[in-house]
Amino acid sequence: MEGNTLVLREVEALLEQGRAVGAKPLKEYLEVQGYGSAAHWVYRQALEPGDWRGGGELLTVFEVRQVHARAMAPVWEVAPHPEATDREAPGMFREHDIHPFDDGMKPPAWPLVPAMVTGWVESVNGIAERLRSRTGNTPWPEQLAALHQGFEQVHPFIDGNGRTGRLLLNLVLVRLGYPPVIILKRERPRYLNALQRADTGDYGPLGELLARAMYDNLNRFVVPNIAGPARLVPLAALVDKEFSLAALRQAAQRGRLDAVHGTDGVWRSTRKAVQEYKRNKGKRG
């Protein structure tokens, strides 16, 4: 989240234990708390959608507004947007025009927002139909990039559009059976640059970034939960609090971790081998 300075340790304590560790402004803790609440709602709805989706749509306008409301409501209590009116609270579309962004892209005038959000939701549901029928020639990552850029270009809310757009993208992905996308802080400059390129119609860089993020999260979260202890998986799937990907790769390269270097350039090992490495690491001279 732009401007938020909480580090991972502080975020974990807040979301897992409900404790505010550190001495950061209250606004920053509430931003994280709101995002965590919205993410929990998104992933729950991805698996068990509410009865408002009676037509079987992939996404609804109601859900767009719900994600924003849940993400922004906590921080809004203490730090509402200074220009917001009562009709622009969390979950309500903006009634202000927004100045052009640094790259020159200008969001539409506010009276157009409700219709444009409806049109964007229809395009999301159209993509789902094309995927099911296997029609269309545009690569799937670029279709995702176009969807994400389309939401950010509309910028339907007075604040919180970035986090809302990414949560909605993950809601769509999980409902389609794909892993969610997580943009790490170190990737933010590349992400913003790719988003600017998408504003000009070049969806390749953003599509590549989203595809790589999906692949990384597949290895980080999904594969470890389905792989047995002796199954070879990419090292990224074996990362934990004790060993980073770089540390595991270094151990593999030095022969201290039982691993194989594939023809695709990816190191692979097993959960059992990592446990063995942990047991023996302290015994090395």
URWODA-V815830 format. One record per residue. N is the residue number from 1. RES is the residue in three letters. PSI is psi in whole degrees, -180 to 180 (NA if undefined). Layout:
N:RES:PSI / N:RES:PSI
This chain:
1:MET:132 / 2:GLU:127 / 3:GLY:-11 / 4:ASN:131 / 5:THR:5 / 6:LEU:138 / 7:VAL:171 / 8:LEU:-42 / 9:ARG:-41 / 10:GLU:-37 / 11:VAL:-44 / 12:GLU:-44 / 13:ALA:-38 / 14:LEU:-47 / 15:LEU:-33 / 16:GLU:-32 / 17:GLN:-8 / 18:GLY:22 / 19:ARG:137 / 20:ALA:98 / 21:VAL:135 / 22:GLY:-172 / 23:ALA:50 / 24:LYS:162 / 25:PRO:145 / 26:LEU:-38 / 27:LYS:-40 / 28:GLU:-38 / 29:TYR:-40 / 30:LEU:-31 / 31:GLU:-47 / 32:VAL:-42 / 33:GLN:-43 / 34:GLY:-43 / 35:TYR:-42 / 36:GLY:-41 / 37:SER:-43 / 38:ALA:-40 / 39:ALA:-41 / 40:HIS:-44 / 41:TRP:-43 / 42:VAL:-50 / 43:TYR:-30 / 44:ARG:-43 / 45:GLN:-29 / 46:ALA:-34 / 47:LEU:-34 / 48:GLU:76 / 49:PRO:152 / 50:GLY:170 / 51:ASP:-2 / 52:TRP:-13 / 53:ARG:50 / 54:GLY:-29 / 55:GLY:1 / 56:GLY:21 / 57:GLU:154 / 58:LEU:-33 / 59:LEU:150 / 60:THR:160 / 61:VAL:-36 / 62:PHE:-42 / 63:GLU:-36 / 64:VAL:-47 / 65:ARG:-35 / 66:GLN:-43 / 67:VAL:-45 / 68:HIS:-43 / 69:ALA:-44 / 70:ARG:-35 / 71:ALA:-35 / 72:MET:-19 / 73:ALA:-45 / 74:PRO:-48 / 75:VAL:-28 / 76:TRP:-27 / 77:GLU:-31 / 78:VAL:-23 / 79:ALA:69 / 80:PRO:160 / 81:HIS:131 / 82:PRO:-22 / 83:GLU:0 / 84:ALA:142 / 85:THR:176 / 86:ASP:-22 / 87:ARG:8 / 88:GLU:29 / 89:ALA:172 / 90:PRO:131 / 91:GLY:-2 / 92:MET:139 / 93:PHE:153 / 94:ARG:152 / 95:GLU:32 / 96:HIS:148 / 97:ASP:150 / 98:ILE:136 / 99:HIS:152 / 100:PRO:147 / 101:PHE:174 / 102:ASP:-31 / 103:ASP:2 / 104:GLY:-13 / 105:MET:131 / 106:LYS:122 / 107:PRO:156 / 108:PRO:161 / 109:ALA:146 / 110:TRP:-33 / 111:PRO:-19 / 112:LEU:-12 / 113:VAL:-51 / 114:PRO:-44 / 115:ALA:-37 / 116:MET:-34 / 117:VAL:-42 / 118:THR:-43 / 119:GLY:-38 / 120:TRP:-43 / 121:VAL:-40 / 122:GLU:-37 / 123:SER:-35 / 124:VAL:-47 / 125:ASN:-29 / 126:GLY:-38 / 127:ILE:-42 / 128:ALA:-41 / 129:GLU:-40 / 130:ARG:-36 / 131:LEU:-41 / 132:ARG:-37 / 133:SER:-3 / 134:ARG:40 / 135:THR:161 / 136:GLY:145 / 137:ASN:-11 / 138:THR:130 / 139:PRO:145 / 140:TRP:-45 / 141:PRO:-35 / 142:GLU:-31 / 143:GLN:-41 / 144:LEU:-44 / 145:ALA:-42 / 146:ALA:-39 / 147:LEU:-48 / 148:HIS:-45 / 149:GLN:-36 / 150:GLY:-40 / 151:PHE:-46 / 152:GLU:-30 / 153:GLN:-39 / 154:VAL:-39 / 155:HIS:62 / 156:PRO:-17 / 157:PHE:159 / 158:ILE:-21 / 159:ASP:157 / 160:GLY:19 / 161:ASN:-35 / 162:GLY:-53 / 163:ARG:-35 / 164:THR:-45 / 165:GLY:-40 / 166:ARG:-37 / 167:LEU:-40 / 168:LEU:-38 / 169:LEU:-42 / 170:ASN:-34 / 171:LEU:-45 / 172:VAL:-47 / 173:LEU:-48 / 174:VAL:-38 / 175:ARG:-26 / 176:LEU:-1 / 177:GLY:15 / 178:TYR:157 / 179:PRO:154 / 180:PRO:165 / 181:VAL:131 / 182:ILE:119 / 183:ILE:111 / 184:LEU:158 / 185:LYS:-40 / 186:ARG:-18 / 187:GLU:-3 / 188:ARG:-47 / 189:PRO:-42 / 190:ARG:-39 / 191:TYR:-46 / 192:LEU:-38 / 193:ASN:-42 / 194:ALA:-36 / 195:LEU:-38 / 196:GLN:-40 / 197:ARG:-38 / 198:ALA:-31 / 199:ASP:-25 / 200:THR:3 / 201:GLY:1 / 202:ASP:97 / 203:TYR:-5 / 204:GLY:-53 / 205:PRO:-43 / 206:LEU:-39 / 207:GLY:-41 / 208:GLU:-43 / 209:LEU:-44 / 210:LEU:-40 / 211:ALA:-43 / 212:ARG:-39 / 213:ALA:-40 / 214:MET:-43 / 215:TYR:-44 / 216:ASP:-41 / 217:ASN:-29 / 218:LEU:-44 / 219:ASN:-34 / 220:ARG:-37 / 221:PHE:-39 / 222:VAL:-53 / 223:VAL:-44 / 224:PRO:-26 / 225:ASN:-13 / 226:ILE:-12 / 227:ALA:135 / 228:GLY:171 / 229:PRO:-22 / 230:ALA:8 / 231:ARG:132 / 232:LEU:128 / 233:VAL:159 / 234:PRO:148 / 235:LEU:-30 / 236:ALA:-26 / 237:ALA:-7 / 238:LEU:5 / 239:VAL:140 / 240:ASP:-170 / 241:LYS:-23 / 242:GLU:-37 / 243:PHE:125 / 244:SER:171 / 245:LEU:-41 / 246:ALA:-40 / 247:ALA:-42 / 248:LEU:-40 / 249:ARG:-41 / 250:GLN:-42 / 251:ALA:-39 / 252:ALA:-44 / 253:GLN:-32 / 254:ARG:-2 / 255:GLY:10 / 256:ARG:-22 / 257:LEU:127 / 258:ASP:108 / 259:ALA:162 / 260:VAL:142 / 261:HIS:108 / 262:GLY:163 / 263:THR:-17 / 264:ASP:4 / 265:GLY:1 / 266:VAL:130 / 267:TRP:138 / 268:ARG:145 / 269:SER:-167 / 270:THR:160 / 271:ARG:-38 / 272:LYS:-41 / 273:ALA:-38 / 274:VAL:-41 / 275:GLN:-39 / 276:GLU:-41 / 277:TYR:-42 / 278:LYS:-41 / 279:ARG:-37 / 280:ASN:-12 / 281:LYS:-44 / 282:GLY:-13 / 283:LYS:-9 / 284:ARG:141 / 285:GLY:NA
